[in-house]
Amino acid sequence: MADQTTASAERTALRPGALGVAGIVFLVLAAVAPLTGIVVVASLAIALGNGGGTPVSFFLVAGILLLFAVGYAQMSKQLVNAGGFYAFVVKGLGRTGGLIAGLIATLGYNFFVVGTIGTSGFFMQTIIRDLTGLDVHWLAWGLASIIVCFVLARIGVDFSSKVLGVCLVLETLMLVVFDVSVLVQTGFDAAAFSPERVFSGSLPIGLLLAATGFLGFEATALFSEEAKQPLRTIPRATYTAIIAIGVILGVTTWAVVSATGVARAQATAVEHLPTGDLIFTLSQQYLGGPLTVMMMILLLVSLFAAMLAFHNSASRYLYSLGRARILPAVLARTRTNGAPQIAGVVQASFAAIVAVIFAIAGADPIVTLVPAMLGFGTLSVLILQGLAAISIVVHFRRQRDQRWWSTFVAPGIGFVGIAAISGLAIVNFDIVAGSQELAIRLMPLLLVLAVISGIAYGAYLRRARPEVYDGLATDLERFSTR
């Protein structure tokens, strides 16, 4: 009987000690996809935000998130759980709050993976057709990508981190080469940091779009049960990820606006908005044709890396909610190497099925599929970050913690900043989603549905299945350090 119990526990356990700081940073930065962030996010932020002052938007968002990370690090030292922000919210706002966070996280991350099928499929079809003449439907490329992601994830999270590490190094090196080329040929223009440029255009929209470039950093906590020395690894990985993202995106955006001319940056970006080729045009000028082709290929690598990273994250949310029996317990089954087994199958299948439905309906991936999925995923993660930030403040105030800076002031300021960005995302959801379609603009109402469902489900569990409701907290205590 003891052997059977042990075997059962092993089949629902992640692999401890599989990841160090570097491995988790690779997983997180791959989700951020720096090259994709520059090609898509930075171009949009320059065009629709504060133009030549956009580099400051990235640095300001990095500062806000670092303040949040101060409290995040303190909570990570007390809580080791694969539930990520869902676990944080249970700890701070209680079981029902955790249910709401869990539903939002599950929706957001799973929608993100669907969106990456659309972006990966579209750009693979476009770039491979332009380079080779081979024209394959975007859905075929997208489905092939999610199948490969699924296989790599089943091999194990440590293997995924190695693959993502190679992808990350390659795309970051390409951005560094571009930055150096601009620095040598044109120089970086300090006017990008002048008040005139920082407050030109729309700084709020610039901050909102810059914040979308950091989405994915919060996944560090999801891998805490698989980390080596998690009480030190997770905080270090979080700080490293935020700083790395801020430096890569901020400096490269500075290079972009310097290359276009700071005063002309916004007008130039708007001209290239319909084709989305601002970065490739500048690459042709500063790097030449062969390296631009390489940049296009690395964009495909970047998109694939983001898909794999988000697949890993989404699978772990499904795994955690299955282990807590909020969702079917079968989702908590793992392979012998600790990889979520059923959760991975469900996640990849869900993403593929939704993409197929859009394709059968004749929807354009960039016009309909990608804006709907990535836009809603972005908003969900921003709301999730805000819930985690306030949960950290509430938790430590309940404990009467005397470390005011690290457990109240810094995370409190971080919460205010994240809440403001989240509000901007709701008000300007058409910009976040890149679509004026009514159905897409109404998607934030799904978050309202998640809140109502979380409250109703919490009341049901408390009344009809109290052992599951109570277990939402006791599950955390099994991994809590105090």
C-alpha positions in Angstrom: 0.0 0.0 0.0 2.8 2.4 0.9 4.5 1.6 -2.4 1.2 2.4 -4.3 0.9 5.7 -2.4 4.4 6.6 -3.2 4.0 5.7 -6.9 0.8 7.8 -7.0 2.5 10.8 -5.5 5.3 10.5 -8.0 2.8 10.5 -10.9 1.5 13.8 -9.7 4.8 15.5 -8.7 6.8 17.9 -10.7 10.6 17.3 -10.9 12.3 19.2 -8.1 15.8 20.7 -8.7 15.5 20.7 -12.5 16.0 24.4 -13.0 18.6 27.0 -11.8 18.4 30.8 -12.2 19.5 30.6 -15.8 17.0 28.0 -16.8 14.1 29.9 -15.3 15.3 33.1 -16.9 15.5 31.4 -20.3 11.9 30.1 -19.9 10.7 33.6 -18.9 12.6 35.6 -21.5 11.6 33.2 -24.2 7.9 34.0 -23.4 8.8 37.7 -23.7 10.4 37.0 -27.1 12.7 40.1 -27.3 13.0 40.1 -31.1 9.2 39.8 -31.5 8.9 42.6 -28.8 11.0 44.9 -30.9 9.4 44.0 -34.3 5.8 44.3 -33.0 5.6 46.0 -29.6 8.2 48.6 -30.0 7.0 49.6 -33.4 3.5 50.0 -32.2 4.6 51.9 -29.1 6.6 54.4 -31.2 3.7 54.9 -33.6 0.8 55.1 -31.2 2.5 56.1 -28.0 5.1 58.7 -27.3 7.2 58.4 -30.4 10.8 59.4 -29.9 10.4 59.1 -26.1 9.4 55.5 -26.2 12.7 54.2 -24.7 11.8 56.0 -21.5 8.4 54.2 -21.5 10.2 50.8 -21.4 12.5 52.0 -18.6 9.6 53.4 -16.6 7.7 50.2 -16.8 10.8 48.2 -15.8 11.0 50.5 -12.7 7.4 49.9 -11.8 7.8 46.1 -12.1 11.0 46.1 -10.1 9.2 47.8 -7.3 6.5 45.1 -7.5 9.3 42.5 -7.6 10.6 43.6 -4.2 7.4 42.3 -2.6 7.2 39.4 -5.0 10.6 38.3 -3.9 9.5 38.4 -0.2 6.4 36.3 -1.0 8.5 33.9 -3.0 10.6 33.2 0.0 7.5 32.1 1.9 5.7 30.2 -0.8 6.9 27.5 -3.2 4.1 26.5 -5.4 3.5 25.7 -9.1 0.3 27.7 -9.0 2.2 31.0 -9.6 0.0 34.0 -9.1 -3.0 31.9 -8.3 -1.1 30.7 -5.2 -0.1 34.3 -4.3 -3.7 35.4 -4.4 -4.9 32.5 -2.3 -2.3 33.5 0.3 -3.3 37.2 0.3 -6.9 37.4 -0.7 -8.2 34.0 0.4 -9.6 31.0 -1.4 -12.3 32.7 -3.5 -9.9 35.3 -4.6 -7.5 32.5 -5.6 -10.3 30.8 -7.6 -10.9 34.0 -9.5 -7.2 34.4 -10.2 -6.9 30.8 -11.2 -9.7 31.2 -13.8 -8.2 34.4 -15.2 -4.8 32.8 -15.4 -6.1 29.7 -17.1 -8.1 31.7 -19.6 -5.3 34.2 -20.3 -2.4 31.8 -20.8 -4.4 29.3 -22.8 -5.6 32.1 -25.1 -2.1 33.3 -25.4 -1.0 29.9 -26.8 -3.8 30.1 -29.4 -2.6 33.5 -30.4 0.9 32.2 -30.8 -0.3 29.6 -33.2 -1.8 32.4 -35.3 1.3 34.6 -35.2 3.8 31.7 -35.8 1.7 30.3 -38.6 1.2 33.6 -40.3 4.8 34.7 -40.2 6.1 31.2 -41.1 3.8 31.2 -44.2 4.8 34.8 -45.2 8.6 34.6 -44.6 9.1 31.1 -45.9 7.0 31.9 -49.0 9.0 35.1 -49.6 12.4 33.4 -49.1 11.8 30.0 -50.8 8.5 30.3 -52.8 7.0 27.5 -50.8 3.4 28.6 -49.9 1.8 26.5 -47.1 -1.4 27.6 -45.3 -0.7 29.3 -42.0 -2.7 26.7 -40.1 -0.4 23.9 -41.2 2.6 25.8 -39.9 0.9 26.8 -36.7 -0.3 23.2 -35.9 3.2 21.9 -36.7 4.7 24.4 -34.2 2.3 23.5 -31.4 3.0 19.7 -32.0 6.7 20.3 -31.7 6.2 22.4 -28.6 4.1 19.7 -27.0 6.8 17.1 -27.7 9.6 19.3 -26.3 7.6 20.0 -23.2 7.0 16.3 -22.6 10.7 15.6 -22.7 11.0 17.8 -19.6 11.2 21.4 -18.5 15.0 21.3 -18.2 15.3 20.3 -21.8 12.8 23.1 -22.8 15.0 25.6 -20.9 18.0 24.6 -22.9 16.2 24.9 -26.3 14.8 28.2 -25.2 18.2 29.4 -24.0 19.7 28.8 -27.5 16.8 30.6 -29.1 17.1 33.5 -26.7 20.8 33.9 -27.2 20.5 34.0 -31.0 17.7 36.6 -31.1 19.3 38.8 -28.5 22.7 38.7 -30.3 20.9 39.9 -33.4 19.4 42.8 -31.5 22.9 43.6 -30.0 24.4 43.6 -33.5 21.7 46.0 -34.7 22.2 48.3 -31.7 26.0 48.4 -32.2 25.6 49.1 -35.9 23.3 52.1 -35.1 25.6 53.3 -32.4 28.7 53.2 -34.7 26.9 54.6 -37.9 24.5 57.1 -36.4 25.0 57.3 -32.6 22.3 57.2 -29.9 20.4 60.5 -29.6 20.0 61.7 -26.0 17.0 63.8 -27.2 14.9 60.6 -26.6 15.1 61.3 -22.9 14.1 65.0 -23.1 10.8 66.0 -21.5 9.6 67.3 -24.9 9.9 63.8 -26.4 8.9 61.7 -23.3 5.6 63.6 -23.1 5.0 63.8 -26.8 2.2 61.9 -28.5 0.5 59.8 -25.8 2.7 58.7 -22.9 -0.1 56.6 -21.3 -0.5 54.6 -24.5 3.3 54.3 -24.7 3.4 52.9 -21.1 0.6 50.5 -21.9 2.2 49.1 -25.0 5.6 49.0 -23.3 4.1 47.0 -20.5 2.9 44.4 -23.0 6.6 43.8 -23.8 7.2 42.5 -20.3 4.4 40.0 -20.2 5.8 36.6 -19.2 8.2 37.7 -16.5 5.6 36.7 -13.8 6.0 33.1 -14.8 9.1 32.7 -12.6 6.9 31.5 -9.7 5.3 28.9 -11.8 8.5 26.9 -11.8 9.3 27.3 -8.1 8.6 23.6 -7.4 11.1 22.6 -10.1 13.8 25.1 -9.1 17.0 24.5 -7.3 17.0 26.3 -4.0 13.7 28.0 -4.9 13.8 30.5 -2.0 16.8 32.1 -3.6 16.4 31.1 -7.3 12.9 32.6 -7.9 13.7 36.1 -6.5 17.0 36.2 -8.4 15.3 35.0 -11.6 12.6 37.6 -11.3 14.9 40.5 -10.9 17.2 39.2 -13.6 14.3 38.8 -16.0 12.8 42.3 -15.5 16.2 44.0 -15.7 17.1 42.0 -18.9 13.8 42.8 -20.6 14.1 46.5 -19.7 17.6 46.8 -21.0 17.1 44.8 -24.2 13.8 46.5 -25.2 14.7 49.9 -23.9 18.2 50.1 -25.5 17.1 48.6 -28.8 14.1 51.0 -29.0 16.5 53.8 -28.3 18.6 52.5 -31.3 15.4 52.5 -33.4 14.3 56.0 -32.7 17.9 57.2 -33.1 18.1 55.5 -36.5 14.8 57.1 -37.7 15.6 60.5 -36.0 14.0 61.1 -32.6 11.9 64.0 -33.9 10.7 62.0 -36.9 10.3 58.6 -35.1 6.6 58.7 -34.6 5.7 59.8 -38.1 8.1 57.2 -39.6 6.6 54.4 -37.4 3.1 55.4 -38.5 4.1 55.2 -42.2 5.3 51.6 -41.6 2.3 50.6 -39.5 0.2 49.0 -42.3 3.1 46.8 -43.3 4.7 46.3 -39.9 8.2 46.4 -41.6 9.8 49.3 -39.7 12.5 47.2 -38.0 13.2 45.2 -41.2 13.6 48.4 -43.2 16.1 49.7 -40.7 17.8 46.4 -40.6 18.3 46.6 -44.4 19.9 50.0 -43.9 22.1 49.2 -41.0 22.8 45.5 -41.3 22.3 44.7 -45.0 20.3 42.1 -46.9 21.9 38.8 -45.5 21.6 39.8 -41.9 18.0 41.1 -42.5 17.1 37.7 -43.8 18.7 36.1 -40.7 16.6 38.5 -38.6 13.5 37.3 -40.4 14.4 33.7 -39.7 15.2 34.5 -36.0 11.8 36.1 -35.8 10.3 32.7 -36.5 12.6 31.2 -33.9 11.4 33.9 -31.4 7.8 33.2 -32.1 8.3 29.5 -31.6 10.2 30.0 -28.4 7.3 32.2 -27.1 4.8 29.4 -27.9 6.9 26.8 -26.1 7.3 29.0 -23.0 3.6 29.9 -22.8 2.6 26.2 -23.4 4.8 25.3 -20.4 3.2 28.1 -18.3 -0.4 27.3 -19.3 0.1 23.6 -18.6 1.4 24.3 -15.1 -1.7 26.4 -14.3 -3.9 23.5 -15.5 -1.7 21.1 -13.4 -2.0 23.3 -10.3 -5.8 23.7 -10.5 -6.1 20.0 -11.1 -4.0 19.2 -8.1 -6.2 21.5 -6.0 -9.2 19.7 -7.5 -10.7 22.9 -8.8 -10.4 21.3 -12.2 -10.5 17.5 -12.8 -7.8 15.9 -10.7 -6.5 13.9 -13.8 -4.8 17.2 -14.9 -2.3 16.7 -12.0 -0.9 13.6 -13.5 2.8 13.9 -14.5 5.3 11.8 -16.5 8.2 10.1 -14.8 10.4 13.1 -15.7 7.9 15.4 -13.9 6.4 17.0 -17.0 2.6 17.6 -16.7 1.1 14.8 -18.8 -2.6 15.3 -19.1 -2.4 19.1 -18.6 0.0 19.3 -21.6 -2.3 17.3 -23.8 -5.4 19.3 -22.8 -3.5 22.6 -23.3 -2.1 21.8 -26.8 -5.4 20.2 -27.9 -7.4 23.2 -26.8 -5.1 25.6 -28.6 -5.1 23.6 -31.8 -8.9 23.1 -31.8 -9.6 26.8 -31.4 -7.1 27.7 -34.2 -8.7 25.1 -36.5 -12.2 26.6 -35.8 -11.0 30.0 -36.8 -9.3 28.7 -39.9 -12.5 26.8 -41.0 -14.5 29.9 -40.5 -12.1 31.6 -43.0 -10.8 34.1 -40.4 -7.6 36.0 -41.2 -5.1 35.0 -38.5 -3.6 38.5 -38.1 -6.9 40.4 -38.4 -9.1 38.2 -36.2 -7.4 35.2 -34.4 -4.2 37.0 -33.1 -5.9 40.2 -31.9 -8.6 38.3 -30.1 -6.3 35.8 -28.4 -3.2 37.9 -27.6 -5.3 40.9 -26.7 -7.3 39.1 -24.2 -4.3 37.2 -22.9 -2.4 40.4 -22.4 -5.3 42.0 -20.4 -5.7 38.8 -18.3 -2.0 38.7 -17.3 -2.0 42.4 -16.4 -5.1 41.9 -14.2 -3.3 38.8 -12.7 -0.2 40.9 -11.9 -2.4 43.5 -10.2 -4.2 40.9 -8.1 -0.8 39.4 -7.1 0.5 42.8 -6.1 -2.3 43.7 -3.8 -2.2 40.2 -2.4 1.4 40.7 -1.4 0.6 43.9 0.4 -2.5 42.4 2.2 -0.6 39.2 3.2 2.3 41.0 4.9 0.0 43.6 6.6 -1.9 40.7 8.1 1.3 39.3 9.4 2.2 42.8 10.8 5.5 42.5 9.0 7.9 45.3 10.1 9.8 45.5 6.8 7.8 48.5 5.5 9.8 49.1 2.3 10.0 45.6 1.0 6.5 44.4 2.0 4.4 47.6 1.8 5.9 50.7 0.1 7.6 49.1 -2.9 4.9 46.5 -3.7 2.2 49.1 -3.0 3.7 51.5 -5.5 4.1 48.6 -7.9 0.4 47.8 -7.5 -0.6 51.4 -8.2 1.5 51.4 -11.4 0.2 48.0 -12.5 -3.4 48.9 -11.7 -3.0 52.1 -13.8 -1.7 50.2 -16.7 -4.5 47.6 -16.4 -7.0 50.4 -16.4 -5.5 51.8 -19.5 -5.6 48.3 -21.1 -9.3 48.0 -20.4 -10.1 51.5 -21.7 -7.9 51.1 -24.7 -8.5 47.4 -25.4 -8.9 48.1 -29.1 -5.3 49.2 -29.2 -4.1 46.3 -27.0 -5.9 43.9 -29.3 -5.2 45.9 -32.5 -8.8 45.5 -33.7 -12.0 47.6 -33.8 -14.2 44.6 -34.2 -17.1 44.7 -31.7 -16.7 41.1 -30.7 -13.1 41.6 -29.8 -13.7 44.9 -28.0 -16.3 43.1 -25.8 -13.8 40.3 -24.8 -12.9 42.0 -21.5 -16.4 41.0 -20.3 -15.0 37.5 -20.1 -13.0 38.7 -17.1 -16.3 39.8 -15.5 -17.6 36.3 -16.1 -14.5 34.9 -14.5 -15.0 36.9 -11.4 -18.7 35.9 -11.2 -17.8 32.3 -11.9 -15.1 32.3 -9.2 -17.4 33.7 -6.6 -20.2 31.3 -7.5 -17.8 28.3 -7.6 -16.2 29.3 -4.3 -19.7 29.4 -2.7 -20.5 26.0 -4.1 -17.3 24.4 -2.9 -17.6 25.9 0.5 -21.1 24.4 0.8 -21.0 21.2 -1.1 -17.3 20.2 -1.1 -15.7 21.8 1.9 -12.7 19.5 1.8 -11.8 20.9 -1.6 -12.4 24.4 -0.5 -10.3 24.0 2.6 -7.7 22.3 0.5 -7.1 25.4 -1.5 -5.2 26.8 1.5 -3.8 23.5 2.9 -2.3 22.7 -0.5 -0.3 25.9 -0.2 0.8 25.1 3.3 2.4 21.9 2.1 4.8 23.9 0.1 5.0 27.1 2.3 8.2 27.8 4.2 6.4 29.3 7.1 
